Amino acid sequence: MIKPINTKLTHRKDDPCYSVGGQVFYSKLDALSKAKELCVTPDHNEIWGHAKFVVFDQHQGPEPQKSLRQLYIERAHQIRRNNQYVRIWASGGTDSTNVIYAFKEAGVVPDEVSTYIQYPGVVDVSQNIEVNTGAREILQQARKWWPDVKFTTYDILPEHYYSYAHEHLDHYFNYTELEPFACNWQMLYEIYPELLDHDKQVQVANIWSGPCLVIGKDDTGWFYRQNDNNYNGQLNAPYQIFFFCDTDSKDLTLKILYTMKQRLSTVTDKSFESHNLAWHDAEMLDYWTTGIKFFSSKERKGTPQNNGLLGRDIKNLLRYNNALLSVMGQKTTLTFWARLHEINKENPNWFNDNHILNDWIGMLSPKCYFEKNK
């Protein structure tokens, strides 16, 4: 049922990755396991000297004069021009919704718009709040704009999760984020082989909107970095490019950074580093959305209930609720959590506050001082 993909499928030479002892990894779990082998002292922090998170965008220069929306349009043109087959993954969130609008406003057409729905325990559409409240509306509009475009929906069914849990457990956690029922769209290639068969024949660009950026200021100046956690464990996903921040998105990325800097103008007189600034805020970045007030509110995903993987927001809790509605889903949940417990017991220092419920310790790319001119 599941055909695991362990190698990186890409047309690029600049995919984000981990580097350990000269080896390249697209799995954080594999990278840290290798780094652990290289440690020669009892110091748990030694591992961070062996494992590095590597990105290849180093955007520097003055603030572009064009508006954000002009740059979104140019980015859509660039992606369409440089790729034979363009697929937009539409989650229903603000970022992917803005990408769809950017293509529409640019007057360029993707080849495919895809979404996915997770069913950890039972097939019940009410479990996916982001699809119900976001994706359905924008996809209905996009079908009217682009009547000749292929629209696809991929289901991740209870038996798929069960198969991962009982036949490919280590592989699953190598290439997904820690929240067990979040979707890495590499899974879709492993579940639906026709997707992979198609994409091997053409130069495909799977457009993912992320990642988020980390911005800061020190004695040298303003800088940005990337936190590997913001990639949601998807570094090995096939044929991906990133709309907002990639090696060929210089003007758009710089405009986003200068917009973030302006938002943080009250702290320009001191050193700081902001990991939590919501740069994808719909109003700050002048997004096109299906409803600005709604997309800017907490209602779309729900207000976080508490910390930890179980209570980040209503969206995650609905997935767990769905998983527990069937015996198959319960067995999957227990198997996933047993493996997560083993990982945590073996390597607590890999996680925030020494516990896997608090997520991975983020690995940061080197600082890039974006105001400098190359």
N, C-alpha and C positions, 0 to 999 in steps of 0.2 A: 504493500500500500504506500509506503514511504520510500523514496529513493534518495538517500542523503547526498548532499553536495558538500564535499570537503575542500575543494580547490576554489580559488578565486576566479570567477568568470568575468572578464572585463575587456574592454577595448582600450583602456587607459594604461598609463605608466605612472600615474600620480594619485592612486587611490589612498585614502587615509589608512594607516596600518599601525601595528606595533613592531618595534624592533628590539630584539634581545640577542646579544652576542653576535650581531651580524645577520641573524635570521629574521625573516619577515613573517609576521603572524596577522591573521584577521580575526582571531578569537582571543578575547581578553583572558579567558580561563587558561587556554594553551600558553599564552605569552607569560602569564605569571607563574605557571607551573614550570616552564623552562627557566625563568629567572630565578626561581627558588632553587633549582638544581645548581645554579652558578654561585649561590651564596656560600661564603666560607667562614662566616662569623655567626654567633648566636643573635646578633642584632636583627630584629624583625624588620627594621627600616632599610636594611641593606638591599632588599629586593627592588626598591624604587631606584636604586642606582644602576640596575641591570635592565629594567624594563622601561622603554620609552614609547610615548605616543607621538606618531609622526604625521604631520600634515604638510602639504606642499604649497599651499597658498600663503604668500607673504606680501600682502597688498599694502602699498605705501604711496602717499601722494596727497595733494590738496583735496579739499572737498569738491566733488563734481558739482557743476552749476545746474545741471539738469535736475528736475524733480524726481522723487522716488517713483512716481507712476510712469514717468518717461523712461526711467531705467528699467522698471519691470517690463515694459513693452519691448525695449531693446534686448533684454535678456531672453524673452520669448522668441524674438526673431533669431537671435544667435543660436539658441538651442535647435530651432527648427532648421536653420541653414546648415548646421554642422552634423546633423544626424539623419540617417536614412529612415528610421522608425522611431517615433516619439510616443511614449506611453506616460500619461500622468496618473499617479496613484492618488486617488481622492479619498481622504479619510472622513471628510466632513468638518475638519478643523479649520481654523482661520488661515493657516499657512497654505494648505493645498487649495482652499477655496480662492485665495488671492492668485495662486498660480493659474488656475483655470480662467479667472477673469483677465489676467495679463495676456493670455493667448487670445482671448476673445477681443480685447481692446487692440491688440496688435494686428488683428486681421489674419492671423496664421492659425492653422488647424492641426491639432495632434492626430496621430493615427489611431490612438486608442485612449480611452479613459477607463480606469479600472478601480474597483474598490473591493473590499473583503469584509466578511462578517464572521466573527468567532462564535462558535457554539460549544463551549467546553463540556456541557452536560446534556442539554436538550436543545432541540431546534425551536427556538422561541425568539422572534425578532425583537421583542421588547428589551432584551438583555443588552443591546448595544446602543447606548444613549447618543453617542456622537454620530452614528449613522442615521439614527431616527431623527435627530434634531438638526443635523447639518448636511450630511451627504445627500439625502433624498431630495432636498430642495434645490441644491446647486446642480445635481445631475439632471433633474427635470428641466431646468433652464438650459443646460448645456446641450441636451438632446434637441432642443428647438434651434439652437444656434448652429449645431453641427449635425444635420440629419444623416450625413454619410459617414460619420465617425463610428468606429466600433466601440460599444459600451459593454463592459464585462463586469460580472460580480463573481467572486470566488468565495465559496463557503469552506470554512475550517470546521469540520464536523466533530462530534464527540469521539467517533472511532479514529479520527486522525490524531487527536490529542492522546487517546489511549495507546495508539501504536507508538507514538513518540515516547510515552512514559514506560512502555514495557518492552520495546524493541530497540529504541535508539535514544536512551535516556542521556548518556554522556554527550552525544552529538547535539541533542536539543539544547542543553545548557551551554554548550560551546558557542552557539550562534543565535541565542536569544537573550533578551534582558532578563533580569532575575524575577520579575513579576511573571508567574508561570503562564498566565493566559493572555498576555500581550502578544501581538502578532509581529513577527519578523517576516517580511514578504519573501525572504528566501524559502520559507515554508511552502509558499504557493508553487514554487518551481519544483519542490520535492514531492508535493501532493499531486500536481497536475503536470505530468511530463510533456504534454502537448505545448505548454507554455515555453518550456526549455527547448523543445524541438524547433519551434518557430524562431526563437530568438538567436539560435545558433546560425541561422541562415541569413540574417540581416544585421546591420549595425544598429543596435537598439539603444535608446536612452531611456532608462527608467527614471523619471523625475521624482525625486524626493525633496521636500521643501527645506528640511533642516540643513545644517545644525544650528543650534543657538550659539551665541558668541559670549565670551567672557571679556570684559573691558576693565581697564585699570589705569592708574597713573602712579609713577614713581619719580625719582629724581631725574631720570633721563627723559621722561615725557609720557605721553599717552600711548598705551599699547593695547593689543588684543591678543587673546589666546583662544584655543578651543579645548573644551572638556570632553574627553572621550565618552562620558556617560550620556551626553546629549545625542549621540548617534544611536542610542537604544539597542546596542549590541548588534547592529546591522552592517558592520564593516564588510562581511563576506557576502552580502546580498548581491546578486548578479547585475552587471551592466548599469550601475547607478551613477547619477550625477546629482548635484545639489543646486537648487535654483538660487538660493540667496547667498551662499558662500561656497565658492569652489575656485579652482585655480584660474578659471577664465571668466570670473565674475567681478573683476577688479572694481569698476566704477560703482556697481550696485553695492558691493560689500563696503566700500569706503563710505558711500552715502549713508548706509545703515550705521556705521561706526560713528560718523560725525553727528548723526541724529541722536545716538545714544549719549555721546559726549555732551551735547546740548542739554539733554534731560538731566545729566548729572552735574550741571554747571555749579551747583551749590557746594560741591566738594572739590573744586579744582585747586584749592589751596592746600591740599593734604594728599598724602599717598593713600591709595585704597585699591581694592580689587573687587569687582562686583560679579558674583556668580549667579545672582538671582534676579537681575534686571530682566523684565519680560520684554525683550527686544522685539518679539513677535506680536506685541500689543497692537491691536488693529488700528487704533487712533494714532498712536505715536508714529507708525510707519505708513500711514495713509493707505491702508489696505482697501481693496474692493471686497466687500462681503455681502451676504444676503440680508444683513441687518446689523448695523454697527453697534447698536445698544445691546443687542442680544449677544453678539460675539465678544463684546468687551466685558460681559458680566460673568459671574461665577456659575450661572444657571446652566451653561452648556455642558459642563462636566460635573458640576456639583461642588460644594464647598468641602475641602478636606476635613475628615472627621478626626484624624489623629495621624501620628507619624507611622512609618513602616509600610511594608509592601501591601499589607492587608487593608490599609485605610487611607491611601493617598487621595482618592476622590470617589465620587459616586460611580463613575464609569468602571473603576476596578472592582468595587464591591458588587456591582451587578454581574460581572463575570464570575466571581466566586459564587454568588447566589445561583447562577445558572449551572455551574459545575456540580453543585451539591443536590441538584434536583433529580439526579439519576444515580443508580449504583455504579454505572460505568464512569461517570464523572467523579464520583467519590473515590473510586479506586485510583483514577488518574491523579486527583488532588493529593491523596496520601503518598503516592509514589513520588510525585514531584517534590513535595515538602520533605520527605525522607532524604532525598538526594541533596536538597539544599541544606538540610541539617548536617549531613556528612561534610559537605564543602565548608560550612561554617566551623565545624568542630576541628577540621584539619588546618584551616587557615583563617582564623578570626581577624588577623591583622590586615587582611585584604579589604575589610569592610569598615564603614563608618562606625565609630564607637564599638569596634570589635564584634559587630553582629550583622549578619546577612540581611536581617529585616530592615536595616538602615541603608542598604544599597552599597554598591562598590565605592571605595575611595576613588574619586575622580582623578584621572591622569591628565595633566595639562600639557599642551604643546608649548614650545618655547615662545617667549614674548616676541611680538612683532610690533615695532614702534611705527604706527601707521601714518603719522604726520611727516615722517622723513621722506624725502624724495630720493629715489634710487638714481 
